[in-house]
Amino acid sequence: MYGFDGKIVSGNKSVYFQADTLSSLIIASGNISHSTKGRPMKLLFYAAKIYDKKSFDPVLERFPEITIEYIDHELDPGTAMLADGYDAICAFVSADVGAETLEMLSKCGVKAVLMRCAGYNNVDVKKAKELGIVVKRVPAYSPESVAELAMTLAMAVNRRIYKAYNKVRENDYTLKGLRGVLLYGKTAGIVGTGKIGAAMCRICRGFGMNVIAYDVYENPSLKDFVEYVSLDELFARSDLISLHCPLMDNTYHMINIENIKKMKDGVILVNTSRGALVNTEELIEGIRLNKFLGVGLDVYEEETGNVYEDRSDEIMMHSVTSRLLSFPNVLITSHQGFYTVEALESIAETTLQNMMDAIAGTVTPNDVTE
């Protein structure tokens, strides 16, 4: 975690200060009118990282109507009170935007919750609607950024890049444990063909793979080279399975032992979408059955307490993540699919425009209503 030294004001655009205690923030943010007339609109930015500031501040120059205050505290029921006097808050996928948090935000006069991500399964949308709080998200931000990481994970676990790197660092130039398979001519199964899934389809096509897909809504732009099949058929035919669907009731734990047993032996599984699409305990069971050539995960069920935090000095007493990392064919990254220069700029642009639209009462496709 980090803070900002002192108080720095750049025109009317952004404010940073050291958030040593909750009380210091309450004092700093109290006694502010909830009307936006005659003053810039105030945005409280939760769980701010250095890269957030670096990506949002340049874009903020194009939105003189908005000021941002960055704090390092994560949004939850205990820190929601810090939003007193702000028109909107900005949160990420790791935030707790449940009913209790929203109740407090409403008491503080917050009019909008701006998710700087595509996912919103951590938001109680029904409660927000009851309270009259607008929820907006960033449905697409450089979808190729996430798709490229998905293929990177697939190739890394296939060709054991992480193991090869460490072997050579130790002056071990043997090839033991490094054998992979050819992806050219194999079948890629893409679950979810929205913008990110469609980008992954095109990447797999570029590798010379046969591409099949499953989605409730077929993407017409892919029909010339993608064959849509049932989910069961996708599991049975695919050499590479990449998940790009949202987390909903009917997709929760879609990767379970029943479906894993339907897959080919030696399949590669990649998840850059939502951790809870995969039943982690049953994934481990499948790995122990030697079902997978490799598993690449940028998201996982246990990530909430880990994502973007340095826990290298801690002992994970009951960590499923540690168990996953004990397997030589599993590669886990830190929810970094979005983390490119282009994607960060797109997220900042869309989030700030979402604030303008929310305060103006403008409904857009970025609104989350259910």
VEXLUMKOL-717629 format. One record per residue (C-alpha): residue number from 1; residue in one letter; x, y, z. Coordinates in nm, 4 decimals, always signed. Example, Ala and Ser with C-alpha at 12.3 -4.5 7.8 and 13.67 -1.06 7.14 Angstrom:
// VEXLUMKOL-717629
seq,type,c1,c2,c3
1,a,+1.2300,-0.4500,+0.7800
2,s,+1.3670,-0.1060,+0.7140
This chain:
// VEXLUMKOL-717629
seq,type,c1,c2,c3
1,m,+0.0000,+0.0000,+0.0000
2,y,+0.1148,+0.3535,-0.0470
3,g,+0.0046,+0.7062,+0.0295
4,f,+0.0777,+1.0514,-0.0992
5,d,+0.2896,+1.2989,+0.0945
6,g,+0.1112,+1.6169,+0.1911
7,k,-0.1641,+1.7754,-0.0145
8,i,-0.1033,+1.8556,-0.3773
9,v,-0.3573,+2.0493,-0.5807
10,s,-0.3159,+2.0822,-0.9564
11,g,-0.5566,+2.3518,-1.0634
12,n,-0.8997,+2.2134,-0.9900
13,k,-0.8194,+1.8693,-1.1208
14,s,-0.6802,+1.6281,-0.8644
15,v,-0.5930,+1.6058,-0.4980
16,y,-0.3596,+1.3566,-0.3305
17,f,-0.2811,+1.3213,+0.0367
18,q,-0.1477,+1.0679,+0.2835
19,a,-0.4360,+0.8545,+0.4076
20,d,-0.2841,+0.7589,+0.7413
21,t,-0.6139,+0.7165,+0.9210
22,l,-0.9784,+0.7023,+0.8360
23,s,-1.0495,+1.0002,+1.0616
24,s,-0.8083,+1.2219,+0.8697
25,l,-1.0020,+1.1507,+0.5543
26,i,-1.3381,+1.2146,+0.7190
27,i,-1.2197,+1.5536,+0.8397
28,a,-1.0810,+1.6345,+0.4982
29,s,-1.3924,+1.5323,+0.3102
30,g,-1.6686,+1.6549,+0.5420
31,n,-1.8804,+1.9693,+0.5071
32,i,-1.9001,+1.9518,+0.1295
33,s,-2.2225,+2.0370,-0.0484
34,h,-2.3900,+1.7536,-0.2358
35,s,-2.4912,+1.9890,-0.5153
36,t,-2.2608,+2.0067,-0.8163
37,k,-2.3753,+2.3545,-0.9139
38,g,-2.0917,+2.6027,-0.9274
39,r,-1.8172,+2.3508,-0.8466
40,p,-1.6359,+2.0632,-1.0160
41,m,-1.7792,+1.7151,-0.9719
42,k,-1.5900,+1.5198,-0.7068
43,l,-1.4754,+1.1616,-0.7610
44,l,-1.3263,+0.9478,-0.4829
45,f,-1.0935,+0.6869,-0.6280
46,y,-1.0611,+0.3798,-0.4035
47,a,-0.7647,+0.1387,-0.3911
48,a,-0.5544,+0.3686,-0.6080
49,k,-0.2246,+0.2376,-0.7354
50,i,+0.0592,+0.4366,-0.8864
51,y,-0.0376,+0.3226,-1.2356
52,d,-0.3968,+0.4432,-1.1818
53,k,-0.2760,+0.7954,-1.1137
54,k,-0.0397,+0.7835,-1.4091
55,s,-0.3137,+0.6702,-1.6469
56,f,-0.6023,+0.8835,-1.5178
57,d,-0.4274,+1.2189,-1.4673
58,p,-0.3382,+1.2815,-1.8342
59,v,-0.6929,+1.1917,-1.9411
60,l,-0.8342,+1.4106,-1.6625
61,e,-0.6995,+1.7134,-1.8489
62,r,-0.9820,+1.6571,-2.0982
63,f,-1.2437,+1.6591,-1.8219
64,p,-1.2061,+1.9939,-1.6394
65,e,-1.5476,+1.9437,-1.4798
66,i,-1.4131,+1.6589,-1.2632
67,t,-1.1709,+1.6440,-0.9701
68,i,-1.0282,+1.3163,-0.8444
69,e,-0.9073,+1.2280,-0.4979
70,y,-0.6981,+0.9097,-0.4867
71,i,-0.6848,+0.7010,-0.1700
72,d,-0.5209,+0.3664,-0.1111
73,h,-0.8014,+0.2207,+0.1012
74,e,-1.0136,-0.0496,-0.0596
75,l,-1.3887,+0.0111,-0.0753
76,d,-1.5873,-0.1868,+0.1805
77,p,-1.8570,-0.1125,+0.4400
78,g,-1.5982,+0.0350,+0.6763
79,t,-1.4410,+0.2752,+0.4255
80,a,-1.7565,+0.3780,+0.2397
81,m,-1.7981,+0.6677,+0.4870
82,l,-1.4923,+0.8319,+0.3320
83,a,-1.7094,+0.9172,+0.0311
84,d,-1.9039,+1.1801,+0.2255
85,g,-1.9300,+1.4862,+0.0039
86,y,-1.8376,+1.3113,-0.3209
87,d,-2.0599,+1.2835,-0.6240
88,a,-1.9237,+0.9452,-0.7314
89,i,-1.6768,+0.6766,-0.6330
90,c,-1.4507,+0.4672,-0.8516
91,a,-1.3928,+0.1021,-0.7580
92,f,-1.2307,-0.2079,-0.8979
93,v,-1.3206,-0.5742,-0.9187
94,s,-1.1647,-0.6405,-0.5764
95,a,-1.3953,-0.3949,-0.3943
96,d,-1.6900,-0.4897,-0.1727
97,v,-1.9806,-0.3028,-0.3291
98,g,-2.2471,-0.4993,-0.1472
99,a,-2.5674,-0.3787,+0.0162
100,e,-2.4035,-0.2491,+0.3356
101,t,-2.1448,-0.0510,+0.1399
102,l,-2.4084,+0.0952,-0.0887
103,e,-2.6255,+0.1979,+0.2075
104,m,-2.3378,+0.4007,+0.3468
105,l,-2.2516,+0.5498,+0.0078
106,s,-2.6123,+0.6594,-0.0286
107,k,-2.6046,+0.8275,+0.3134
108,c,-2.2911,+1.0087,+0.2010
109,g,-2.4730,+1.1478,-0.1013
110,v,-2.2903,+0.9435,-0.3635
111,k,-2.4837,+0.9399,-0.6892
112,a,-2.2786,+0.6967,-0.8955
113,v,-2.0552,+0.3913,-0.8611
114,l,-1.8030,+0.3791,-1.1431
115,m,-1.6416,+0.0400,-1.1941
116,r,-1.3070,+0.0754,-1.3717
117,c,-1.3416,-0.2767,-1.5077
118,a,-1.5828,-0.4878,-1.7075
119,g,-1.6921,-0.7186,-1.4258
120,y,-1.9520,-0.6175,-1.1696
121,n,-2.0369,-0.9408,-0.9891
122,n,-1.9087,-0.7735,-0.6696
123,v,-2.1808,-0.5054,-0.6962
124,d,-2.5288,-0.5484,-0.5489
125,v,-2.6961,-0.3958,-0.8525
126,k,-3.0477,-0.4463,-0.7180
127,k,-2.9639,-0.2572,-0.3986
128,a,-2.7985,+0.0231,-0.5943
129,k,-3.1129,+0.0605,-0.8017
130,e,-3.3277,+0.0764,-0.4862
131,l,-3.1056,+0.3538,-0.3510
132,g,-3.1026,+0.5479,-0.6772
133,i,-2.7287,+0.4992,-0.7269
134,v,-2.6220,+0.4687,-1.0894
135,v,-2.3724,+0.1899,-1.1624
136,k,-2.1567,+0.2132,-1.4713
137,r,-1.8690,+0.0006,-1.5946
138,v,-1.6072,-0.0212,-1.8691
139,p,-1.7402,-0.3077,-2.0819
140,a,-1.4492,-0.3113,-2.3257
141,y,-1.0968,-0.1767,-2.2959
142,s,-0.8500,-0.2936,-2.5528
143,p,-0.9936,-0.6471,-2.5685
144,e,-0.6808,-0.7541,-2.7537
145,s,-0.4804,-0.6843,-2.4373
146,v,-0.6624,-0.9602,-2.2489
147,a,-0.6737,-1.1950,-2.5475
148,e,-0.2997,-1.1590,-2.6061
149,l,-0.2321,-1.2512,-2.2431
150,a,-0.4616,-1.5528,-2.2783
151,m,-0.2563,-1.6817,-2.5705
152,t,+0.0643,-1.5941,-2.3849
153,l,-0.0481,-1.8136,-2.0947
154,a,-0.1411,-2.0941,-2.3330
155,m,+0.1980,-2.0843,-2.5016
156,a,+0.3873,-2.0463,-2.1738
157,v,+0.2311,-2.3563,-2.0163
158,n,+0.2573,-2.5501,-2.3432
159,r,+0.6270,-2.4823,-2.4008
160,r,+0.7101,-2.4560,-2.0274
161,i,+0.8643,-2.1106,-2.0731
162,y,+0.8707,-2.0360,-1.6998
163,k,+1.0544,-2.3637,-1.6299
164,a,+1.2972,-2.3159,-1.9187
165,y,+1.3797,-1.9658,-1.7977
166,n,+1.4604,-2.0858,-1.4464
167,k,+1.6606,-2.3852,-1.5700
168,v,+1.8867,-2.1707,-1.7866
169,r,+1.9355,-1.9224,-1.5017
170,e,+2.0778,-2.2157,-1.3047
171,n,+2.3020,-2.3148,-1.5988
172,d,+2.0867,-2.6202,-1.6655
173,y,+2.0536,-2.6524,-2.0426
174,t,+1.8870,-2.9933,-2.0500
175,l,+1.5450,-3.0322,-2.2101
176,k,+1.3892,-3.2446,-1.9390
177,g,+1.0341,-3.1335,-1.8647
178,l,+1.0160,-2.8841,-2.1515
179,r,+0.8386,-3.0783,-2.4244
180,g,+0.5253,-2.9145,-2.5631
181,v,+0.2816,-2.9762,-2.8461
182,l,+0.2189,-2.8080,-3.1801
183,l,-0.0858,-2.5797,-3.1758
184,y,-0.0987,-2.5470,-3.5539
185,g,-0.3847,-2.7603,-3.6858
186,k,-0.5222,-2.8237,-3.3357
187,t,-0.8666,-2.7122,-3.2142
188,a,-0.9177,-2.4053,-2.9990
189,g,-1.2428,-2.3868,-2.8036
190,i,-1.3432,-2.0335,-2.7038
191,v,-1.6137,-1.9997,-2.4380
192,g,-1.7717,-1.6577,-2.4846
193,t,-1.7305,-1.4591,-2.8065
194,g,-1.7786,-1.1017,-2.6976
195,k,-1.5032,-0.8548,-2.7818
196,i,-1.2289,-1.0348,-2.5871
197,g,-1.3381,-1.3803,-2.6947
198,a,-1.3593,-1.2641,-3.0554
199,a,-1.0056,-1.1266,-3.0321
200,m,-0.8896,-1.4640,-2.8980
201,c,-1.0637,-1.6393,-3.1879
202,r,-0.8686,-1.4263,-3.4340
203,i,-0.5396,-1.4929,-3.2550
204,c,-0.6013,-1.8684,-3.2601
205,r,-0.6856,-1.8494,-3.6288
206,g,-0.3530,-1.6726,-3.6831
207,f,-0.1815,-1.9708,-3.5198
208,g,-0.3418,-2.1955,-3.7802
209,m,-0.5833,-2.3507,-3.5349
210,n,-0.9359,-2.4696,-3.6063
211,v,-1.1622,-2.2486,-3.3954
212,i,-1.4852,-2.3612,-3.2356
213,a,-1.6860,-2.1561,-2.9877
214,y,-1.9778,-2.1565,-2.7500
215,d,-2.1916,-1.8546,-2.6696
216,v,-2.5623,-1.7965,-2.6132
217,y,-2.5355,-1.5141,-2.8668
218,e,-2.3351,-1.5976,-3.1765
219,n,-2.1033,-1.3246,-3.3046
220,p,-2.1798,-1.2669,-3.6733
221,s,-1.8344,-1.1173,-3.7357
222,l,-1.6772,-1.4583,-3.6670
223,k,-1.9033,-1.6780,-3.8761
224,d,-1.6576,-1.7022,-4.1663
225,f,-1.4058,-1.9050,-3.9627
226,v,-1.5636,-1.9991,-3.6268
227,e,-1.7901,-2.3001,-3.5807
228,y,-2.0400,-2.2613,-3.2984
229,v,-2.1041,-2.5810,-3.1033
230,s,-2.2627,-2.6882,-2.7753
231,l,-2.0586,-2.6510,-2.4589
232,d,-2.0314,-3.0285,-2.4210
233,e,-1.9007,-3.0621,-2.7766
234,l,-1.6510,-2.7831,-2.7170
235,f,-1.5167,-2.9595,-2.4091
236,a,-1.4870,-3.2873,-2.5997
237,r,-1.3165,-3.1528,-2.9139
238,s,-1.0839,-2.8783,-2.7916
239,d,-0.7075,-2.9024,-2.7465
240,l,-0.7064,-2.5504,-2.6012
241,i,-0.9980,-2.4120,-2.3993
242,s,-1.0005,-2.0399,-2.3221
243,l,-1.2692,-1.8821,-2.1018
244,h,-1.4032,-1.5385,-2.1951
245,c,-1.7555,-1.5351,-2.0539
246,p,-1.9083,-1.3316,-1.7684
247,l,-1.9687,-1.4759,-1.4229
248,m,-2.3389,-1.5469,-1.3796
249,d,-2.5468,-1.8082,-1.2026
250,n,-2.5339,-2.0374,-1.5044
251,t,-2.1579,-1.9976,-1.5584
252,y,-2.0491,-2.0278,-1.1936
253,h,-1.8117,-2.3269,-1.1625
254,m,-1.8695,-2.4237,-1.5252
255,i,-1.5274,-2.5880,-1.5094
256,n,-1.5987,-2.8687,-1.2648
257,i,-1.4916,-3.2289,-1.2422
258,e,-1.7921,-3.3464,-1.4447
259,n,-1.6977,-3.1208,-1.7353
260,i,-1.3245,-3.1789,-1.6927
261,k,-1.3849,-3.5495,-1.7487
262,k,-1.5479,-3.4625,-2.0832
263,m,-1.2259,-3.2963,-2.2031
264,k,-0.9459,-3.4543,-2.4002
265,d,-0.6471,-3.5815,-2.2106
266,g,-0.3667,-3.3272,-2.2499
267,v,-0.5947,-3.0266,-2.2921
268,i,-0.4702,-2.6732,-2.2184
269,l,-0.7056,-2.4610,-2.0040
270,v,-0.6789,-2.0812,-1.9827
271,n,-0.8911,-1.8454,-1.7731
272,t,-0.8508,-1.4679,-1.8051
273,s,-1.2152,-1.3907,-1.7320
274,r,-1.3531,-1.4581,-1.3817
275,g,-1.2007,-1.6814,-1.1173
276,a,-1.5274,-1.8417,-1.0073
277,l,-1.5886,-1.9846,-1.3540
278,v,-1.3561,-2.2591,-1.2312
279,n,-1.4188,-2.4807,-0.9296
280,t,-1.0642,-2.4695,-0.7976
281,e,-1.0864,-2.7801,-0.5779
282,e,-1.2180,-2.9833,-0.8703
283,l,-0.9607,-2.8309,-1.1049
284,i,-0.6929,-2.9630,-0.8692
285,e,-0.8615,-3.3022,-0.8836
286,g,-0.8483,-3.2876,-1.2640
287,i,-0.4800,-3.1906,-1.2600
288,r,-0.4057,-3.4893,-1.0372
289,l,-0.5854,-3.7094,-1.2895
290,n,-0.3289,-3.5878,-1.5476
291,k,-0.6084,-3.4363,-1.7558
292,f,-0.4228,-3.1165,-1.8429
293,l,-0.1109,-3.0514,-2.0429
294,g,-0.1144,-2.7104,-1.8796
295,v,-0.3340,-2.4609,-1.6953
296,g,-0.2880,-2.0848,-1.7246
297,l,-0.4833,-1.8617,-1.4871
298,d,-0.4863,-1.4828,-1.4686
299,v,-0.7875,-1.5028,-1.2356
300,y,-0.8762,-1.7510,-0.9639
301,e,-1.1278,-1.7887,-0.6837
302,e,-0.8946,-1.6977,-0.4003
303,e,-0.7593,-1.3816,-0.5581
304,t,-0.9607,-1.1210,-0.3644
305,g,-0.7148,-1.0989,-0.0759
306,n,-0.4125,-1.1243,-0.3032
307,v,-0.4802,-0.9175,-0.6115
308,y,-0.2271,-0.6335,-0.6477
309,e,-0.0884,-0.6908,-0.2972
310,d,+0.2634,-0.7966,-0.2013
311,r,+0.2292,-1.0999,+0.0236
312,s,+0.5742,-1.2405,-0.0428
313,d,+0.6712,-1.2314,+0.3262
314,e,+0.3592,-1.4143,+0.4427
315,i,+0.2981,-1.7835,+0.4972
316,m,-0.0218,-1.8966,+0.3253
317,m,-0.1652,-2.1300,+0.5857
318,h,-0.4716,-2.2563,+0.3963
319,s,-0.4128,-2.1356,+0.0436
320,v,-0.5681,-2.3120,-0.2547
321,t,-0.3481,-2.0885,-0.4678
322,s,-0.0362,-2.2385,-0.3101
323,r,-0.1638,-2.5845,-0.3895
324,l,-0.2159,-2.4866,-0.7526
325,l,+0.1338,-2.3424,-0.7733
326,s,+0.2779,-2.6704,-0.6509
327,f,+0.1974,-2.8306,-0.9874
328,p,+0.4657,-2.7996,-1.2576
329,n,+0.2097,-2.7467,-1.5358
330,v,+0.0223,-2.4553,-1.3752
331,l,+0.1032,-2.0882,-1.4338
332,i,-0.0775,-1.8139,-1.2393
333,t,-0.0455,-1.4413,-1.3043
334,s,-0.1833,-1.1515,-1.1007
335,h,-0.4993,-1.0417,-1.2838
336,q,-0.2929,-0.8440,-1.5328
337,g,-0.4839,-0.9015,-1.8542
338,f,-0.5879,-0.5361,-1.8676
339,y,-0.2428,-0.4036,-1.7818
340,t,-0.1231,-0.2395,-2.1012
341,v,-0.0701,+0.1275,-2.1780
342,e,-0.3525,+0.1256,-2.4293
343,a,-0.6015,-0.0501,-2.2036
344,l,-0.5307,+0.1780,-1.9060
345,e,-0.5880,+0.4873,-2.1173
346,s,-0.9143,+0.3428,-2.2483
347,i,-1.0296,+0.2597,-1.8940
348,a,-0.9567,+0.6144,-1.7756
349,e,-1.1327,+0.7750,-2.0727
350,t,-1.4439,+0.5599,-2.0381
351,t,-1.4635,+0.5917,-1.6594
352,l,-1.4488,+0.9713,-1.6658
353,q,-1.7036,+0.9893,-1.9451
354,n,-1.9212,+0.7528,-1.7415
355,m,-1.9097,+1.0036,-1.4557
356,m,-2.0153,+1.2864,-1.6834
357,d,-2.3038,+1.0769,-1.8129
358,a,-2.4073,+0.9552,-1.4670
359,i,-2.4271,+1.3024,-1.3166
360,a,-2.6124,+1.4311,-1.6246
361,g,-2.8571,+1.1409,-1.6032
362,t,-2.7561,+1.0099,-1.9451
363,v,-2.8234,+0.6404,-1.9984
364,t,-2.5628,+0.4580,-2.2062
365,p,-2.4730,+0.0964,-2.2861
366,n,-2.2219,+0.1187,-1.9996
367,d,-2.5035,+0.1280,-1.7408
368,v,-2.5348,-0.1821,-1.5206
369,t,-2.9021,-0.2439,-1.4523
370,e,-2.9251,-0.6143,-1.3663
